[in-house]
Amino acid sequence: MYNIILFFLILVTPFTLQQQQIDTSQLPGALSQIPLSDGMSATVQFVQYSDHLSYTLYLNPNNVQYWNTSICLAWIVGTPSLLLDSTHQCSFMNDTSSNACIPDIPSNPCIAPIKLPDACSNIETLSGSYPLASSNYTTTTPIISVNSTNSQIYPNARNTVAGKSILISLTENLNGTQQQFISCSNIRLGNGTTSNFTYYPVNNGTIQFPNHASRTSISPIALLLFIITLFIHTLNVISK
């Protein structure tokens, strides 16, 4: 009988632990806000978990009926840092040296994917595209989430996004003429939500990274199941 109960509890306990919700606003992360044409904007939020980095791309239409003209939204995560972030100009694209990381951005990346040069191989670069013509978002909406097991936000990590930027490309069809709007923004570390994000302070060029507590917690129910399991196991050993 003890063995049956013990077996049942062993099965139930992992599922109980999996049901614990993580408050992602308390996890270390990063944020980048990129202006687009016609007052629209894009926001990329990063959340660092124990085993992977997740980033979500949000589109803020700002009451613009973009679906009448916009064709494709594309992005590159991990491009070089901007010298002057407030201008949102992708200044690194003007670097003509042989070691420059200048991405090849086609006029419509949703048809012809973005190709990255070999000079970009020293960073973990994540790129993608999203067709806009068939969408009709009217409020800020997450359009895609991506998980990476290679990238991290920690500044000392090998493939860190800290100190890097994000490039956003918006392709539009205006009166039969295809036009492309390109904007960049630096990735800044912190934690919170897209509407309430706290940036980590920087002291003499060094990011003051807080020592976060444990990422997970055990609920009272899970703890009780563990205690009962241990108790039954002890009785089972004594009875033998």
MIDO-350610 format. One line per field, with one value per residue: x, y, z of N, C-alpha, C, O in turn; chain. Coordinates in Angstrom, 2 decimals. Layout:
BEGIN
n.c1	c(X ...)
n.c2	c(Y ...)
n.c3	c(Z ...)
ca.c1	c(X ...)
ca.c2	c(Y ...)
ca.c3	c(Z ...)
c.c1	c(X ...)
c.c2	c(Y ...)
c.c3	c(Z ...)
o.c1	c(X ...)
o.c2	c(Y ...)
o.c3	c(Z ...)
kette	c(A ...)
END
This chain:
BEGIN
n.c1	c(0.84 1.92 3.81 2.25 0.98 3.25 4.27 2.24 2.43 4.96 4.51 2.70 3.94 5.99 4.31 2.92 4.93 5.56 3.41 3.84 3.92 6.12 7.17 7.90 8.59 10.29 12.59 15.96 16.49 16.07 15.57 14.51 13.61 12.26 11.75 9.39 8.10 5.61 4.89 4.61 5.90 8.33 8.92 11.27 11.49 13.51 13.89 15.68 16.02 16.84 17.89 17.73 17.45 14.82 13.11 10.69 8.89 7.19 4.61 3.62 1.03 0.05 -2.45 -2.37 -3.39 -1.74 -1.77 -2.64 -0.52 1.91 4.21 6.18 7.84 10.98 13.84 16.98 18.75 21.37 23.18 25.93 26.69 25.15 26.62 25.37 22.55 20.13 19.46 18.74 19.85 21.32 24.30 26.49 26.21 27.44 30.07 32.80 34.93 36.88 36.26 33.77 30.46 28.08 24.92 23.18 20.38 17.55 15.05 12.54 12.41 10.74 10.39 12.92 15.26 17.19 20.67 23.58 26.86 30.21 31.60 29.91 29.98 31.10 29.32 26.25 23.78 20.47 17.88 14.91 11.64 8.40 5.32 3.15 0.89 -1.41 -2.31 -4.01 -3.55 -4.51 -3.74 -0.91 0.84 2.13 4.01 5.73 7.65 10.82 13.10 16.38 19.08 21.70 22.29 22.68 21.91 23.77 26.57 29.22 29.02 29.65 28.15 26.63 23.89 24.10 25.27 24.88 22.86 19.59 18.28 15.68 13.60 11.23 9.15 7.36 4.61 4.07 1.91 2.37 5.10 7.85 9.13 11.62 12.04 14.47 15.62 17.39 18.23 19.77 20.30 19.17 19.86 17.83 14.84 11.36 8.15 6.94 5.65 6.38 9.30 12.42 15.56 18.86 21.34 24.24 27.62 30.46 30.72 30.20 27.76 25.54 24.79 22.21 22.08 20.15 17.52 16.69 15.39 13.14 10.42 9.03 5.77 3.42 1.80 3.29 5.49 4.27 3.50 6.00 6.97 5.12 5.64 8.29 7.84 6.20 7.94 9.88 8.40 7.93 10.48 11.08 9.19 10.08)
n.c2	c(-1.20 1.23 1.56 2.00 4.46 6.04 5.87 7.18 9.79 10.49 10.71 12.85 15.07 16.30 17.45 19.27 21.04 22.05 23.64 25.97 29.39 31.67 34.85 36.83 39.48 39.95 38.69 38.90 40.98 42.69 45.59 47.12 49.87 50.85 53.33 53.62 54.29 56.88 57.35 54.93 52.16 49.76 47.31 45.41 42.93 41.27 38.30 36.66 33.36 30.43 28.52 29.48 32.28 34.46 36.36 38.84 40.35 43.31 45.12 48.41 49.99 52.57 53.67 53.72 52.69 50.51 48.28 48.92 49.85 48.80 46.13 44.29 43.42 43.31 42.09 42.33 41.00 41.84 43.42 45.78 48.13 51.37 54.54 56.92 56.69 58.04 59.05 56.89 55.97 53.62 53.51 51.82 50.68 52.31 51.75 50.91 49.21 46.14 44.45 45.11 44.78 44.61 44.17 42.58 43.86 43.03 44.54 43.55 41.65 39.56 38.02 37.64 36.46 38.00 38.26 37.62 38.93 37.42 38.83 39.23 37.01 36.89 37.40 36.33 36.31 37.06 36.84 37.70 37.74 39.20 39.06 41.76 42.49 40.91 41.27 43.07 44.74 46.85 47.80 47.77 44.86 41.60 40.06 38.01 35.48 34.38 31.83 31.38 29.29 29.83 32.54 35.15 37.59 38.42 40.43 39.38 37.01 34.73 34.87 37.38 39.71 42.11 45.43 45.49 46.13 46.54 46.07 47.26 46.73 48.17 47.55 49.22 49.84 52.41 54.11 52.38 52.27 50.72 51.16 51.43 51.51 51.97 51.43 51.70 50.63 50.67 47.88 47.69 46.76 45.43 45.04 44.05 45.02 45.73 48.16 49.09 49.29 48.86 50.18 48.92 50.53 52.35 52.50 54.27 53.23 50.57 48.11 47.91 45.07 43.49 41.12 38.62 36.82 33.34 31.72 30.14 28.89 26.85 25.74 25.77 23.49 21.74 21.44 20.19 17.77 16.72 16.35 14.48 12.38 11.77 10.99 8.70 7.09 6.69 5.26 3.00 1.94 1.37 -0.57 -2.78)
n.c3	c(0.00 0.85 -1.14 -3.40 -2.83 -2.59 -5.19 -6.60 -5.55 -6.39 -9.09 -9.19 -8.00 -9.76 -11.76 -10.25 -9.52 -12.05 -12.55 -11.28 -11.57 -13.08 -12.24 -14.63 -14.76 -12.71 -13.33 -14.64 -17.48 -20.63 -22.72 -25.74 -27.66 -30.66 -33.02 -35.71 -39.04 -39.58 -36.92 -35.69 -33.71 -32.51 -30.03 -28.30 -25.99 -23.64 -21.73 -19.29 -18.64 -16.65 -18.36 -20.95 -23.23 -23.85 -26.27 -27.13 -29.71 -30.04 -31.69 -32.09 -33.41 -33.14 -33.76 -36.51 -39.69 -40.80 -42.43 -44.92 -46.36 -45.39 -45.79 -44.87 -41.84 -40.49 -38.61 -36.82 -34.25 -32.15 -33.51 -33.99 -31.34 -31.04 -31.57 -30.95 -29.50 -29.42 -31.91 -33.39 -35.70 -37.83 -37.55 -37.87 -40.31 -42.08 -41.99 -43.81 -43.63 -43.83 -41.77 -40.96 -39.70 -41.70 -42.45 -45.12 -46.33 -47.87 -50.04 -49.49 -46.94 -46.20 -48.38 -49.59 -47.52 -44.85 -45.21 -43.46 -43.14 -42.94 -41.04 -38.97 -37.43 -34.94 -32.99 -31.49 -33.63 -34.21 -36.44 -38.31 -39.91 -40.56 -42.13 -42.83 -44.24 -44.07 -41.52 -38.87 -36.56 -33.91 -31.50 -29.21 -29.77 -29.22 -31.67 -32.24 -30.57 -29.51 -28.60 -27.38 -26.86 -26.94 -26.68 -24.19 -21.60 -19.83 -19.25 -19.33 -20.65 -23.37 -25.82 -25.59 -25.54 -24.44 -24.69 -27.38 -30.35 -31.90 -35.09 -37.09 -39.85 -41.95 -44.53 -47.01 -49.26 -51.16 -53.05 -55.20 -55.20 -53.76 -50.56 -47.99 -44.52 -42.13 -38.88 -35.76 -32.39 -29.19 -26.95 -23.73 -20.42 -17.75 -15.80 -15.69 -17.04 -20.41 -20.24 -17.79 -17.05 -15.52 -15.79 -15.39 -13.39 -14.55 -13.86 -14.24 -16.81 -16.36 -16.04 -13.38 -12.22 -10.60 -7.88 -8.40 -6.78 -6.24 -9.12 -9.09 -7.11 -4.53 -4.12 -1.34 -1.55 -3.14 -1.46 0.73 -0.45 -0.94 1.68 2.66 0.92 1.64 4.29 4.01 2.60 4.56 6.51 5.01 4.76 7.45 8.05 6.75)
ca.c1	c(0.00 2.81 4.47 1.28 0.84 4.52 4.34 1.29 2.96 6.11 3.96 1.97 4.79 6.57 3.29 2.61 6.03 5.50 2.31 4.23 4.13 7.28 6.93 8.99 8.99 11.33 13.79 16.80 16.08 16.55 14.52 14.93 12.46 12.70 10.71 9.13 7.50 4.24 4.62 4.56 7.13 8.51 9.61 11.77 11.78 14.24 13.80 16.71 15.68 18.03 18.42 17.61 17.05 13.62 12.78 9.39 8.80 5.87 4.35 2.67 0.59 -0.24 -3.67 -2.11 -3.87 -0.52 -2.00 -2.91 0.74 3.05 4.34 7.03 8.63 12.13 14.68 18.24 19.13 22.79 24.02 26.83 26.12 25.09 27.39 24.39 21.31 18.94 19.13 18.24 20.45 22.16 25.58 27.45 26.05 28.31 31.45 33.20 36.13 36.70 35.75 32.49 29.27 27.06 23.97 22.55 18.94 16.79 13.94 11.43 13.00 9.78 10.55 14.35 15.73 18.38 21.91 24.56 28.25 31.07 32.07 28.94 30.04 31.63 28.20 25.07 22.85 19.15 17.13 13.64 10.74 6.98 4.48 2.17 -0.27 -2.60 -2.62 -4.72 -3.44 -4.86 -3.07 0.39 0.61 3.30 3.82 6.55 8.56 11.90 13.97 17.74 19.89 23.08 22.44 22.38 22.00 24.86 27.62 30.45 28.75 30.29 27.19 25.73 23.26 24.43 26.18 24.54 21.68 18.60 17.91 14.32 13.33 9.81 8.96 6.04 4.25 3.42 1.52 3.01 6.55 8.27 10.08 12.09 12.40 15.39 15.90 18.11 18.23 20.60 19.66 19.51 19.53 16.96 13.77 10.02 7.27 7.18 5.09 6.97 10.61 13.46 16.88 19.94 22.23 25.58 28.60 31.76 30.67 29.92 26.36 25.38 23.89 21.81 22.16 18.77 17.24 16.40 14.39 11.94 10.00 8.17 4.52 3.10 1.25 4.41 6.28 3.52 3.61 7.36 7.07 4.33 6.39 9.43 7.31 5.75 9.13 10.50 7.59 8.13 11.80 11.02 8.33 10.74)
ca.c2	c(0.00 2.38 1.70 2.57 5.89 6.67 5.96 8.22 11.10 10.76 11.15 14.11 16.18 17.09 18.26 20.39 21.99 22.69 24.58 27.20 30.46 32.51 36.27 37.20 40.87 39.96 38.07 39.83 41.08 43.85 46.22 48.00 50.52 51.31 54.07 53.27 55.38 57.31 57.34 53.56 51.77 48.35 47.09 44.05 42.66 40.04 37.72 35.63 32.22 29.70 27.68 30.10 33.68 34.63 37.74 39.03 41.57 43.94 46.18 49.44 50.69 53.97 54.04 53.80 51.53 50.15 47.16 49.46 50.16 48.03 44.79 43.36 43.88 42.40 42.52 41.66 41.19 41.61 44.27 46.59 49.21 52.68 55.58 57.88 55.91 58.89 59.29 55.62 55.71 52.42 54.09 50.77 50.32 53.19 51.28 50.21 48.40 44.72 43.76 45.71 43.92 45.34 43.18 42.79 43.92 43.14 45.48 42.84 40.48 38.47 37.19 37.31 36.58 38.80 37.51 38.28 38.67 36.67 39.72 39.18 35.70 36.96 37.58 35.50 37.21 36.47 37.65 37.12 38.65 38.97 39.75 42.61 42.80 40.13 41.54 44.35 45.08 48.24 48.14 47.13 43.42 40.75 39.37 36.80 35.22 33.49 31.35 31.06 28.64 30.28 33.93 35.54 39.04 38.71 41.12 38.60 35.78 34.69 35.37 38.28 40.78 43.36 46.25 45.35 46.88 45.84 46.73 46.98 47.16 48.19 47.73 49.74 50.06 53.72 54.49 51.49 52.31 50.05 51.93 50.72 52.35 51.22 52.12 50.88 51.08 49.85 46.98 48.14 45.74 45.80 44.05 44.63 44.80 46.71 49.45 49.48 48.64 49.54 49.92 48.80 51.70 52.19 53.24 54.31 52.34 49.20 47.89 47.40 43.94 43.05 39.69 38.17 35.64 32.11 31.91 29.33 28.69 25.69 26.13 24.99 22.18 20.89 21.14 19.21 16.49 16.21 15.88 13.24 11.34 11.39 10.30 7.36 6.33 6.32 4.18 1.81 1.38 0.85 -1.76 -3.93)
ca.c3	c(0.00 0.92 -2.43 -4.34 -2.50 -2.92 -6.65 -7.01 -5.18 -7.25 -10.37 -9.05 -7.56 -10.85 -12.41 -9.35 -9.64 -13.35 -12.57 -10.61 -12.52 -12.83 -12.48 -15.53 -14.56 -11.69 -13.87 -15.39 -18.87 -21.39 -23.52 -26.82 -28.27 -31.97 -33.74 -37.10 -39.79 -39.28 -35.49 -35.16 -33.02 -32.16 -28.75 -28.11 -24.58 -23.36 -20.39 -19.10 -17.80 -16.22 -19.43 -22.26 -23.34 -24.66 -26.62 -27.76 -30.51 -29.99 -32.66 -31.65 -34.62 -32.82 -34.48 -37.94 -40.45 -41.52 -43.35 -46.25 -47.05 -44.89 -46.36 -44.12 -40.70 -40.29 -37.50 -36.52 -32.85 -31.92 -34.34 -33.17 -30.53 -31.68 -30.89 -30.46 -29.55 -29.52 -33.31 -33.92 -36.99 -37.82 -37.99 -38.20 -41.72 -42.86 -41.84 -45.05 -43.41 -44.15 -40.60 -40.57 -39.72 -42.46 -42.95 -46.42 -46.07 -49.10 -49.97 -48.84 -46.27 -46.06 -49.58 -49.64 -46.13 -44.57 -45.19 -42.60 -43.58 -42.02 -39.97 -37.87 -36.80 -33.58 -32.07 -31.76 -34.30 -34.43 -37.39 -38.73 -40.61 -40.30 -43.12 -42.17 -45.09 -43.67 -40.11 -38.64 -35.15 -33.61 -30.25 -29.05 -29.85 -29.46 -32.94 -32.29 -29.45 -29.92 -27.53 -27.80 -25.83 -27.10 -26.26 -22.81 -21.40 -18.91 -20.01 -19.46 -21.39 -24.69 -26.80 -24.89 -26.31 -23.75 -25.48 -28.80 -30.76 -32.72 -36.34 -37.56 -41.22 -42.29 -45.97 -47.32 -50.66 -51.21 -54.42 -56.15 -55.04 -52.53 -49.78 -46.80 -43.38 -41.27 -37.62 -34.78 -31.00 -28.31 -25.99 -22.37 -19.43 -16.64 -15.63 -15.58 -18.18 -21.46 -19.83 -16.51 -17.10 -14.75 -16.35 -14.42 -13.42 -15.12 -13.07 -14.93 -17.97 -15.95 -15.65 -12.02 -12.36 -9.26 -7.57 -8.31 -5.96 -6.97 -10.17 -8.88 -5.73 -4.34 -3.49 -0.14 -1.93 -3.56 -0.27 1.51 -1.15 -0.73 3.07 2.77 0.20 2.47 5.46 3.61 2.27 5.84 7.08 4.19 5.10 8.81 8.09 6.13)
c.c1	c(0.88 3.46 3.54 1.13 2.10 4.65 3.44 1.85 4.16 5.64 3.36 2.89 5.41 5.55 2.91 3.68 5.97 4.41 2.67 4.55 5.31 6.90 8.10 9.45 10.09 12.63 14.65 16.42 16.69 15.40 15.15 13.68 12.90 11.56 10.61 8.50 6.09 3.89 4.48 5.89 7.14 9.27 10.04 12.15 12.44 13.97 14.81 16.22 16.97 18.68 18.31 17.26 15.85 13.45 11.46 9.38 7.36 5.78 3.30 2.24 0.31 -1.40 -3.47 -2.63 -2.75 -0.74 -2.33 -1.64 1.90 3.04 5.05 7.77 9.74 13.03 15.97 18.59 20.62 23.70 24.88 26.12 26.16 25.90 26.47 23.02 20.08 18.53 18.51 18.74 21.41 23.54 26.58 27.34 26.91 29.77 31.82 34.45 35.82 36.11 34.38 31.37 28.15 26.09 23.40 21.03 18.20 15.60 12.71 11.97 12.03 9.84 11.99 14.93 17.01 19.61 22.95 25.98 29.05 31.54 31.12 29.06 30.55 30.54 27.09 24.00 21.56 18.36 15.85 12.81 9.30 6.15 3.35 0.87 -1.54 -2.99 -3.35 -4.73 -3.74 -4.22 -1.72 0.21 1.93 3.10 4.68 7.41 9.57 12.72 15.34 18.49 21.35 23.31 22.10 22.42 23.18 26.06 28.87 30.25 29.34 29.38 26.17 25.11 23.51 25.47 25.96 23.29 20.73 18.30 16.52 14.16 11.82 9.68 7.52 5.86 3.43 3.19 2.26 4.52 6.94 9.36 10.42 12.54 13.25 15.72 16.57 17.98 19.07 19.74 20.13 19.00 18.67 15.95 12.44 9.16 7.54 6.69 5.68 8.31 11.64 14.83 17.92 20.86 23.59 26.53 29.97 31.82 30.37 28.47 26.31 24.32 23.51 21.92 20.75 18.65 16.97 15.27 13.09 11.64 9.06 6.92 4.29 2.58 2.37 5.27 5.60 3.61 4.99 7.51 6.32 5.07 7.57 8.97 6.91 6.95 9.84 9.75 7.80 9.45 11.76 10.25 8.99 11.62)
c.c2	c(1.26 2.65 2.35 4.08 6.65 6.87 7.07 9.62 11.48 11.26 12.55 15.28 16.96 17.98 19.46 21.47 22.75 23.75 25.91 28.26 31.33 33.95 36.80 38.64 41.00 39.33 39.12 39.82 42.28 44.36 47.09 48.55 51.22 52.05 53.61 54.47 55.67 57.24 55.96 53.25 50.27 48.29 45.63 43.89 41.30 39.60 36.59 34.57 31.46 28.93 28.29 31.58 33.77 36.10 37.78 40.37 42.07 45.02 47.12 50.25 52.18 54.50 54.23 52.53 51.07 49.10 47.65 49.69 49.26 46.60 43.84 44.08 42.86 42.96 41.71 42.00 40.89 42.39 45.17 47.73 50.53 53.69 56.61 57.25 56.77 59.17 58.07 55.35 54.53 52.80 53.03 50.36 51.20 52.77 50.45 49.37 46.92 43.94 44.26 44.69 44.71 44.32 43.57 42.72 44.07 44.08 44.85 41.56 39.33 37.53 36.71 37.52 37.41 37.88 38.29 37.94 37.93 37.52 39.72 37.90 35.75 37.22 36.62 36.42 36.48 37.38 36.93 38.16 38.25 39.75 40.51 42.78 42.10 40.36 42.88 44.69 46.56 48.72 47.42 45.62 42.67 39.94 38.12 36.71 34.17 33.11 30.99 30.45 29.06 31.69 34.11 37.06 39.40 39.28 40.28 37.30 35.87 35.29 36.26 39.30 42.13 44.13 46.13 46.18 45.98 46.70 46.29 47.54 47.07 48.51 48.14 49.88 51.33 54.11 53.68 51.47 51.69 50.85 51.17 51.72 51.51 52.05 51.16 51.46 50.13 48.99 47.37 47.13 46.30 44.70 44.79 44.22 45.87 48.10 49.96 48.77 49.49 49.18 49.84 50.03 51.34 53.09 53.13 53.30 50.90 49.08 47.29 46.30 43.43 41.55 39.18 36.92 34.45 32.34 31.18 29.22 27.50 26.12 25.30 23.60 21.23 20.50 20.10 17.83 15.87 15.65 14.57 12.09 10.84 10.60 8.87 6.49 5.85 5.18 2.88 1.13 0.73 -0.47 -2.98 -4.67)
c.c3	c(0.00 -0.45 -3.46 -4.11 -2.89 -4.42 -7.17 -6.72 -6.04 -8.62 -10.28 -8.78 -8.72 -11.55 -11.55 -9.44 -10.96 -13.41 -11.92 -11.66 -12.09 -13.16 -13.32 -15.35 -13.51 -12.17 -14.57 -16.86 -19.55 -22.25 -24.60 -27.50 -29.54 -32.66 -35.19 -37.81 -39.30 -37.80 -34.88 -34.46 -32.78 -30.85 -28.68 -26.65 -24.43 -21.93 -20.30 -18.13 -17.46 -17.37 -20.82 -22.14 -24.28 -25.02 -27.39 -28.47 -30.50 -31.07 -32.10 -32.87 -34.40 -33.65 -35.99 -38.62 -41.39 -42.59 -44.77 -47.06 -46.64 -45.42 -45.42 -43.00 -40.47 -39.20 -37.43 -35.08 -32.70 -32.83 -33.44 -32.45 -31.29 -30.87 -30.26 -30.59 -29.81 -30.96 -33.98 -35.34 -36.89 -38.36 -38.41 -39.67 -42.62 -42.79 -43.06 -44.87 -43.65 -43.00 -40.15 -40.66 -40.39 -43.04 -44.31 -46.21 -47.39 -48.93 -49.33 -48.19 -46.06 -47.27 -49.70 -48.25 -46.02 -44.51 -44.40 -43.06 -42.52 -40.85 -38.78 -37.06 -35.36 -32.55 -32.45 -32.34 -34.62 -35.35 -37.77 -39.45 -40.35 -41.33 -42.43 -42.96 -44.63 -42.21 -40.00 -37.15 -34.94 -32.31 -30.19 -28.89 -29.99 -30.73 -33.06 -31.04 -29.89 -28.70 -28.10 -26.63 -25.92 -26.58 -24.79 -22.72 -20.50 -19.67 -20.25 -20.22 -22.80 -25.76 -26.11 -25.84 -25.65 -24.57 -26.97 -29.11 -31.55 -33.94 -36.75 -38.96 -41.47 -43.78 -46.24 -48.83 -50.73 -52.66 -55.47 -56.08 -53.71 -51.84 -48.50 -45.73 -42.44 -40.04 -36.65 -33.38 -30.17 -27.38 -24.60 -21.35 -18.31 -16.40 -15.44 -16.76 -19.23 -21.07 -18.51 -16.35 -16.37 -15.32 -15.23 -14.52 -14.01 -14.35 -13.74 -16.07 -17.64 -15.49 -14.26 -12.03 -10.97 -9.11 -7.34 -7.45 -6.85 -7.94 -9.92 -7.41 -5.67 -3.59 -2.23 -0.47 -2.32 -2.37 0.59 0.87 -0.93 0.68 3.25 2.10 1.04 3.69 5.12 3.26 3.54 6.50 6.32 4.51 6.47 8.86 7.49 7.13)
o.c1	c(0.62 3.62 3.98 1.14 2.04 5.10 3.82 1.75 4.35 6.29 3.51 2.65 5.38 5.85 2.61 3.38 6.28 4.48 1.89 5.37 5.46 6.38 9.15 10.56 10.75 13.66 14.12 16.06 17.70 14.41 16.19 12.79 13.80 10.50 11.61 8.39 5.44 2.73 4.25 6.87 6.11 10.15 9.25 12.99 12.00 13.84 14.82 16.03 18.05 19.89 18.74 16.83 15.88 13.64 11.16 9.79 6.44 6.75 2.22 2.99 0.33 -1.36 -4.31 -2.34 -2.82 0.02 -2.30 -1.67 2.79 1.99 4.59 8.25 9.47 13.00 16.04 18.72 21.08 24.89 24.58 25.08 27.07 25.87 26.74 22.40 19.10 17.37 17.83 18.13 22.22 23.89 27.45 28.27 27.09 30.62 31.21 35.00 34.66 35.51 33.90 31.32 27.37 26.41 23.18 20.48 18.22 15.19 11.92 11.97 12.46 9.39 12.24 15.09 17.79 19.59 23.18 26.27 28.63 31.84 31.50 28.33 30.44 30.82 27.00 23.39 21.57 18.20 15.71 13.21 9.01 6.26 2.67 -0.15 -2.63 -3.91 -3.31 -5.79 -3.28 -4.17 -1.43 -0.49 2.76 2.12 4.40 7.86 9.22 13.01 15.44 18.53 22.16 24.40 21.34 22.90 23.55 26.51 29.53 31.21 29.51 29.82 24.98 25.73 23.19 26.43 26.78 22.74 21.03 18.09 16.21 14.53 11.21 10.04 6.58 6.82 2.24 4.12 2.71 5.16 6.43 10.38 9.63 13.31 12.80 16.07 16.35 17.67 19.08 18.60 21.32 17.85 18.76 16.19 12.40 9.41 8.29 7.24 5.49 8.44 11.72 15.21 17.87 21.13 24.02 26.29 30.56 32.83 30.29 28.02 26.95 23.13 24.38 21.87 20.21 19.56 17.02 14.31 12.06 12.51 8.37 7.00 4.89 2.87 2.41 5.73 6.26 3.78 5.12 8.12 6.82 5.12 7.80 9.63 7.23 6.99 10.33 10.36 7.85 9.53 12.34 10.60 8.52 12.25)
o.c2	c(2.21 3.80 3.15 4.87 7.75 7.93 7.82 10.52 12.65 12.11 13.34 16.38 18.19 19.12 20.53 22.66 23.94 24.67 26.86 28.03 31.68 34.22 37.15 38.99 42.04 39.43 40.12 38.79 42.83 43.67 47.71 47.79 52.06 51.47 53.27 55.55 54.82 57.07 55.84 53.98 49.60 49.11 44.73 44.61 40.31 40.43 35.68 34.84 31.81 28.72 27.68 32.05 33.21 36.98 36.89 41.39 41.36 45.73 46.69 51.11 52.96 55.62 54.83 51.43 51.23 49.03 46.85 49.71 48.99 45.95 42.72 45.20 41.67 44.16 40.57 43.17 39.82 42.08 45.31 48.23 50.78 53.69 57.12 57.28 56.29 59.48 58.19 54.59 54.45 52.46 53.30 49.76 50.88 53.37 49.41 48.86 46.51 42.88 43.89 43.86 45.39 43.67 44.75 41.65 45.16 44.38 45.56 40.51 38.21 36.39 35.52 38.67 37.52 36.85 39.48 36.77 37.82 37.00 40.16 37.72 34.76 37.25 36.16 37.21 35.41 38.57 35.72 39.31 37.11 40.97 39.98 43.18 42.64 39.71 43.71 44.90 47.42 49.92 46.57 45.16 43.06 39.21 37.25 37.73 33.20 33.95 30.39 31.01 28.67 32.01 33.33 37.74 40.58 38.67 40.44 36.55 36.96 36.15 35.94 39.69 43.17 43.56 46.61 46.84 44.81 47.90 45.10 48.69 46.03 49.59 47.50 50.02 51.34 54.41 54.21 50.71 52.08 51.19 50.38 52.63 50.45 53.23 49.95 52.64 48.92 49.34 47.39 46.69 47.48 43.55 45.97 43.20 46.82 49.11 51.12 47.78 50.70 48.01 50.59 50.50 50.19 54.29 52.06 52.62 50.07 49.85 46.27 46.56 42.99 40.80 39.28 36.09 34.54 33.05 31.55 29.43 27.18 26.77 24.23 22.64 20.08 19.36 19.21 16.83 14.66 14.59 13.65 10.98 9.64 9.64 7.93 5.30 4.72 4.23 1.80 -0.10 -0.34 -1.37 -4.10 -5.67)
o.c3	c(-0.74 -0.86 -4.28 -5.05 -3.43 -4.87 -8.07 -7.56 -6.37 -9.23 -11.21 -9.28 -8.69 -11.90 -12.08 -9.44 -11.01 -14.23 -11.98 -12.54 -10.92 -14.23 -12.78 -15.74 -13.43 -11.50 -15.05 -17.41 -19.09 -22.47 -24.38 -27.88 -29.53 -32.88 -35.82 -37.22 -38.69 -37.44 -33.68 -34.60 -32.83 -30.59 -28.97 -26.12 -25.01 -21.02 -21.12 -16.94 -17.94 -17.36 -21.80 -21.09 -25.38 -24.18 -28.18 -27.92 -30.89 -31.34 -31.69 -33.34 -35.35 -34.18 -36.66 -38.17 -42.61 -43.56 -45.71 -48.29 -47.44 -45.48 -45.18 -43.17 -40.29 -38.91 -37.90 -34.73 -33.08 -32.93 -32.25 -32.90 -32.08 -29.64 -29.17 -31.66 -30.37 -31.22 -35.00 -36.09 -35.97 -39.49 -39.24 -40.21 -43.80 -43.45 -43.32 -45.85 -43.66 -43.20 -39.09 -41.57 -39.72 -44.03 -44.60 -45.95 -47.98 -47.81 -48.71 -48.83 -45.78 -47.19 -49.90 -47.83 -46.96 -43.84 -44.64 -43.34 -41.37 -39.78 -37.70 -36.09 -34.63 -31.36 -33.59 -31.62 -35.23 -35.07 -37.59 -39.59 -39.97 -41.39 -41.56 -42.39 -44.79 -41.72 -40.91 -36.56 -35.70 -32.05 -31.03 -27.98 -30.81 -30.85 -33.88 -30.51 -30.56 -27.85 -29.17 -25.54 -25.07 -26.09 -24.21 -23.62 -20.42 -20.64 -21.28 -20.43 -23.34 -26.52 -26.06 -26.83 -26.22 -25.07 -27.75 -28.23 -31.82 -33.83 -36.76 -39.23 -41.24 -44.23 -45.77 -49.57 -50.40 -53.40 -56.49 -56.81 -52.66 -52.44 -48.00 -46.01 -42.00 -40.15 -36.71 -33.21 -30.42 -27.07 -24.32 -21.41 -17.96 -16.77 -15.08 -17.40 -18.98 -21.51 -18.16 -15.63 -16.58 -15.33 -14.26 -15.62 -13.97 -14.21 -13.80 -16.27 -18.55 -14.65 -13.99 -11.88 -10.23 -10.08 -6.23 -7.39 -8.08 -7.65 -10.47 -6.56 -6.65 -2.55 -2.07 0.24 -1.89 -2.28 1.13 1.57 -0.76 0.86 3.90 2.62 1.13 4.10 5.86 3.57 3.59 7.00 6.91 4.55 6.66 9.62 7.68 6.78)
kette	c(A A A A A A A A A A A A A A A A A A A A A A A A A A A A A A A A A A A A A A A A A A A A A A A A A A A A A A A A A A A A A A A A A A A A A A A A A A A A A A A A A A A A A A A A A A A A A A A A A A A A A A A A A A A A A A A A A A A A A A A A A A A A A A A A A A A A A A A A A A A A A A A A A A A A A A A A A A A A A A A A A A A A A A A A A A A A A A A A A A A A A A A A A A A A A A A A A A A A A A A A A A A A A A A A A A A A A A A A A A A A A A A A A A A A A A A A A A A A A A A A)
END
